[in-house]
Amino acid sequence: MLNMRRFGKGVDEPVWIEVLNAARKDHEDWRAISVEEMLLQEKHPEFDFEGRFIAELDGKLAGVAHAHVDKLRKDGKGLIRFDVIPEFRGRGIERQLIETALRELKVRGMTTAQAWADSRERDHIQLLETLEFKHVRVGSMMEIDFANVSRNIGENKEVAIRPLQKDLDEDITLFNWLINETFEEHFNYRPETLEETRHFLFSNPYLKEQEVFFAVLNGESIGYIGVGIDEKYNLEKKVKAGEVFTIGVLKTCRRTGIGVRLMLHGLESLKVKGMTSAMLGVDDYNPTKAIRLYEKVGFRA
Ligand SMILES: CC(C)(COP(=O)(O)OP(=O)(O)OC[C@H]1O[C@@H](n2cnc3c(N)ncnc32)[C@H](O)[C@@H]1OP(=O)(O)O)[C@@H](O)C(=O)NCCC(=O)NCCS
């Protein structure tokens, strides 16, 4: 018998982690996460503690779903994520998790549901389509081997690069302001709060050794790049891969080679730390066509 129950905060974190790790272990870009990391994630200033469900089949853990509400979003959209352990797939549990999450979003005042699905899980996508979800976005992971980095491709040589100093409040405020200026035209954008930027810089459970660099032109910071290293990922996958987690250039300064310059600097800083490759995630429909910049530098999907 299928039992759907609510997540118990402070009790069910190990259960949640067990399902996620079992459900995603065959994803090549997934690495096992720990309860401690989940607890750090829960410290995110806007973490939504409600709307989490656990599915058990005949007393055995089978799946989880989170009907996520972002209180700072004003558009009435909630986000559903669901995972089912492989041995329990194809028995209708996915559908019940989604339907439970949809009811939950409705009760919480949401008017639209978005759901996240991995493109390799065709059955999940088909199921969402039968429930009237429409495809709105596709994302890709891209990688670059440092041996294949292209140089002399129009990088701007006039800008200076300086690191963000984490002990300087004005640097954190500047980073937060730049993020919001540069991402405002993006899908699902809502302003990132200063607390969220701080959380990311100081309490990020996954990326250690993260650094942010500013591009400075005539004394003004006009762009940034953030890079970091997920040591556990590297250990598990036996790679030395760094991660580019963000990049942005103010609108008025785009298409002058600053993005390339920042990217080359960020990759070099990862190389200095012993990395041999880097990866990043990109929205294929990014309105500023960031994917073109990545391809120009040598990243491949
Ligand atoms: C993506 C972004 C960082 C690019 O910065 P940039 O300083 O304009 O990039 P560059 O001038 O170095 O561009 C280098 C090359 O990338 C490609 N490129 C960049 N923007 C492009 C666009 N809008 N359309 C087509 N190609 C583009 C071009 O090949 C360009 O070279 P070219 O100008 O000689 O043709 C910038 O548009 C931005 O801040 N976007 C918003 C934030 C964002 O989306 N970040 C990425 C999240 S994944």
The ligand as an SDF file (V2000), in Angstrom:
LIG
                    3D

 48 50  0  0  0  0  0  0  0  0999 V2000
   26.7180   36.3970  -20.9900 C   0  0  0  0  0  0  0  0  0  0  0  0
   27.4980   37.6660  -20.7090 C   0  0  0  0  0  0  0  0  0  0  0  0
   28.2730   37.4730  -19.3920 C   0  0  0  0  0  0  0  0  0  0  0  0
   28.4770   37.9460  -21.8560 C   0  0  0  0  0  0  0  0  0  0  0  0
   29.3030   39.0190  -21.4750 O   0  0  0  0  0  0  0  0  0  0  0  0
   29.9850   39.9490  -22.5770 P   0  0  0  0  0  0  0  0  0  0  0  0
   30.9690   40.8130  -21.8770 O   0  0  0  0  0  0  0  0  0  0  0  0
   28.9530   40.6400  -23.4040 O   0  0  0  0  0  0  0  0  0  0  0  0
   30.7300   38.8660  -23.4770 O   0  0  0  0  0  0  0  0  0  0  0  0
   31.8700   39.1600  -24.5400 P   0  0  0  0  0  0  0  0  0  0  0  0
   31.8100   40.5630  -25.0390 O   0  0  0  0  0  0  0  0  0  0  0  0
   33.1540   38.7230  -23.9460 O   0  0  0  0  0  0  0  0  0  0  0  0
   31.3950   38.1670  -25.6890 O   0  0  0  0  0  0  0  0  0  0  0  0
   32.2320   37.2250  -26.1970 C   0  0  0  0  0  0  0  0  0  0  0  0
   31.5690   36.4660  -27.3200 C   0  0  0  0  0  0  0  0  0  0  0  0
   30.4720   35.7190  -26.8270 O   0  0  0  0  0  0  0  0  0  0  0  0
   29.4640   35.7140  -27.8530 C   0  0  0  0  0  0  0  0  0  0  0  0
   28.3090   36.4860  -27.3760 N   0  0  0  0  0  0  0  0  0  0  0  0
   28.1930   37.1550  -26.2140 C   0  0  0  0  0  0  0  0  0  0  0  0
   26.9650   37.7130  -26.1070 N   0  0  0  0  0  0  0  0  0  0  0  0
   26.2990   37.3660  -27.2410 C   0  0  0  0  0  0  0  0  0  0  0  0
   24.9930   37.6450  -27.7390 C   0  0  0  0  0  0  0  0  0  0  0  0
   24.1180   38.3700  -27.0310 N   0  0  0  0  0  0  0  0  0  0  0  0
   24.6520   37.1390  -28.9440 N   0  0  0  0  0  0  0  0  0  0  0  0
   25.5070   36.3980  -29.6650 C   0  0  0  0  0  0  0  0  0  0  0  0
   26.7760   36.1100  -29.2570 N   0  0  0  0  0  0  0  0  0  0  0  0
   27.1550   36.5940  -28.0580 C   0  0  0  0  0  0  0  0  0  0  0  0
   30.0550   36.3820  -29.0680 C   0  0  0  0  0  0  0  0  0  0  0  0
   30.7560   35.4110  -29.8000 O   0  0  0  0  0  0  0  0  0  0  0  0
   31.0190   37.3340  -28.4210 C   0  0  0  0  0  0  0  0  0  0  0  0
   32.0540   37.7220  -29.2730 O   0  0  0  0  0  0  0  0  0  0  0  0
   31.8060   38.9350  -30.3280 P   0  0  0  0  0  0  0  0  0  0  0  0
   31.1930   40.0530  -29.5530 O   0  0  0  0  0  0  0  0  0  0  0  0
   33.1830   39.2320  -30.8310 O   0  0  0  0  0  0  0  0  0  0  0  0
   30.8860   38.3810  -31.3660 O   0  0  0  0  0  0  0  0  0  0  0  0
   26.5300   38.8870  -20.5840 C   0  0  0  0  0  0  0  0  0  0  0  0
   25.7000   38.9430  -21.7240 O   0  0  0  0  0  0  0  0  0  0  0  0
   25.6510   38.8680  -19.3560 C   0  0  0  0  0  0  0  0  0  0  0  0
   26.0130   39.4290  -18.3150 O   0  0  0  0  0  0  0  0  0  0  0  0
   24.4630   38.2390  -19.4290 N   0  0  0  0  0  0  0  0  0  0  0  0
   23.5360   38.2270  -18.2860 C   0  0  0  0  0  0  0  0  0  0  0  0
   24.0070   37.3080  -17.1970 C   0  0  0  0  0  0  0  0  0  0  0  0
   24.0850   35.8730  -17.7040 C   0  0  0  0  0  0  0  0  0  0  0  0
   23.2480   35.4270  -18.4530 O   0  0  0  0  0  0  0  0  0  0  0  0
   25.1000   35.1260  -17.2550 N   0  0  0  0  0  0  0  0  0  0  0  0
   25.2960   33.7610  -17.6450 C   0  0  0  0  0  0  0  0  0  0  0  0
   24.4480   32.8420  -16.8810 C   0  0  0  0  0  0  0  0  0  0  0  0
   24.6510   31.1420  -17.3780 S   0  0  0  0  0  0  0  0  0  0  0  0
  1  2  1  0
  2  3  1  0
  2  4  1  0
  2 36  1  0
  4  5  1  0
  5  6  1  0
  6  7  2  0
  6  8  1  0
  6  9  1  0
  9 10  1  0
 10 11  2  0
 10 12  1  0
 10 13  1  0
 13 14  1  0
 14 15  1  0
 15 16  1  0
 15 30  1  0
 16 17  1  0
 17 18  1  0
 17 28  1  0
 18 19  1  0
 18 27  1  0
 19 20  2  0
 20 21  1  0
 21 22  1  0
 21 27  2  0
 22 23  1  0
 22 24  2  0
 24 25  1  0
 25 26  2  0
 26 27  1  0
 28 29  1  0
 28 30  1  0
 30 31  1  0
 31 32  1  0
 32 33  2  0
 32 34  1  0
 32 35  1  0
 36 37  1  0
 36 38  1  0
 38 39  2  0
 38 40  1  0
 40 41  1  0
 41 42  1  0
 42 43  1  0
 43 44  2  0
 43 45  1  0
 45 46  1  0
 46 47  1  0
 47 48  1  0
M  END
$$$$
